Amino acid sequence: MSSMTIAKTRDNLSAIVSSIERGDIAEHLIKNRDRVVAKIVPNEVVEVDGRRIGVAKDDPAFQIDDELFDELDDYVAEAFGL
């Protein structure tokens, strides 16, 4: 764990994030007048099966069932007279 003031954290943010990504530190505390006001921690990696879309591709809440696409294929084909 590391900790710095807001200003020092801002000035060293790239190095702090790199250290967290490498696993050198587990978290970084941001202080304002010796009081912890925020914490930087690694993001949890979630493994999800299935198709994911757009900006929500890493969010398991937006997992799409493959059977939905089978139904849409028939709908689109019918709409275009195929």
N, C-alpha and C positions, 0 to 999 in steps of 0.2 A: 504494500500500500504506500502511496505517496500523497503528499498534500502540499498545496501552494495557495497563495492569494489569487484573487481573480486576475490581476494584472500579470503575474508570473505564469499562470496557467495559459492565458491568452498568448503570451510571448513564446511559450514552449508547447503549444497544443499538438503540433505535428509529432514531436518527439514522444509526448505522453501517449498519444493514440498508437503510435508504432510500438511502444513498450507494452501496452495492453494487448495489442494484436499478437505480439510474439509470446505473450504470457510471462514477461518479466515482472510485471506488477498485476495484481488482481483487480485493483481499483484505484482511482485517484480522487481525493477529496479536494473540493474547492472551498476556500475559506474567505470570509469577509470579517475583518476585525476579530480574528481568532475564533470565529464561530463557523462551523461547517454549514454551508448553504446549498451545496450540490455535490453529486458524486458521479463520476464517469466509470462505467463498468462495461465489460465486453457484452456484446449482443449475443443472445442465445441463438444457436443454429437449430432450426426445426426442419427435420426431414419429412417431406410430404410426398405421397404418391399421387399421381393424377396430373391433369393439365392445370396450369396456372396462367393467368393473363395479366398483361399490362403492368401498371405500377403495383398491383396487388400480387404479383407472381410469387413473392416470398411469404405471403400471409396465408396460413392454413385455413382461415375463415373463407377464403375465396376459391377453395378447391371445387372443381367442376367434374361432375359425373360424365364419363365417356358416353353413356347411353343417350344423354341429352343431344349430342352431336348427331347420332343416328336419326333421331326424330327430326332435327332441324334439316338434315340432308333431304329427307322426304318432303318437308314443307317447302323448302327452297326450290326443289325440282318441280313440284306441282305449281308453284307460283310462276315459274318461267315456262311452263308447259312442256317440260322434259319428260 
